[in-house]
Amino acid sequence: MTRDCTAILILTYNTSNDTIQCIRSIEACNSAPVKYIVVDNGSRDKAEAEKLDDFFSRSGRSYRRWSDSDTPEGELPHFSLLASQSNDGYARGNNKGLRLAFADPAVSQILVLNSDILFTEDMIPTLLGFQKKTADCGLLTPLVVSRNGTVDHCCARRIPTNREIIRLFGYFNRDYHHRLSQAEKRQKILLNKPELTQQPSFPVDVPSGACMLIEKDLFRQIGGFDPDTFLYYEENILYQKLRVLSRTNYCVPSVRCTHLGAGSTQNQNSRFLQRCNLESADHYLSKYGKMTIPQRLAWFLVKGLWLLKFRITDTPKKS
């Protein structure tokens, strides 16, 4: 049995080509013992899962295809593909993969990746080394850069306040008097302190959901991802869960990876994404935000206005 293995969990939705490219980049750079768990989150084109199945079958490594109803027992093969019958969103989709990882006694760490991440160096051993010597370690993220090499500032953020979230929706995403852009800038740690990229590590509130490492037992202890969000606020919720356990999230800029872009959402209907954003914000504020009474009243009003907007714009016009 291979001990201290890192399970690399990749959720894919209509991005099989990106997923294959991601895995190839890891195989070219990585020296740590790993297993791959890929969850096809009910892609519209069923050929997406078949393309992944063919790639894994031809790899020459151990491989198994799973369904939603399968019960995992014992060690996983090198490649696992769970072809979900439905798109259950980011949190529930990843939780399906976590169920496989939690059942494998050889897995001690879990690396959650977006399908459009590329490894450019052997970063897992560095992240594991930092994790082992940092007693309060929660989530770890490397320095994430865009395809042109610029820093993706979402890899190191301060948690937004309730007021900032309520104001964001209250302004209907319009940047009146630059208040929204100023709040967003304050949340991006490396935008304000770019010199931190020269440090071995530094604490953050919200890491990059595109690439984050966590101990398996710790992830299981906090219950994985909150299944009541479809998209958005997942990393914020993880921060709140880990904070209760006095865990700190860190960015380790001594290693980096490349984030190509939002492949799975770039073709989504914007109204759908707006609804997801509102519903996730509502769940986050209600369950984790510890809002004051004035904040609850303000959010009740703001949410009502958004729901009214959706109702008006979704009503078919009479010819």
Beta strands, then each sheet from edge to edge (+ up, - down):
strand 1: 5-12
strand 2: 34-40
strand 3: 63-66
strand 4: 79-83
strand 5: 107-114
strand 6: 117-119
strand 7: 137-146
strand 8: 156-157
strand 9: 202-204
strand 10: 206-207
strand 11: 211-215
strand 12: 248-259
sheet 1: 3+ 4+ 2+ 1+ 5+ 11-
sheet 2: 6+ 12- 7-
sheet 3: 6+ 12- 9+
sheet 4: 8+ 10-
end
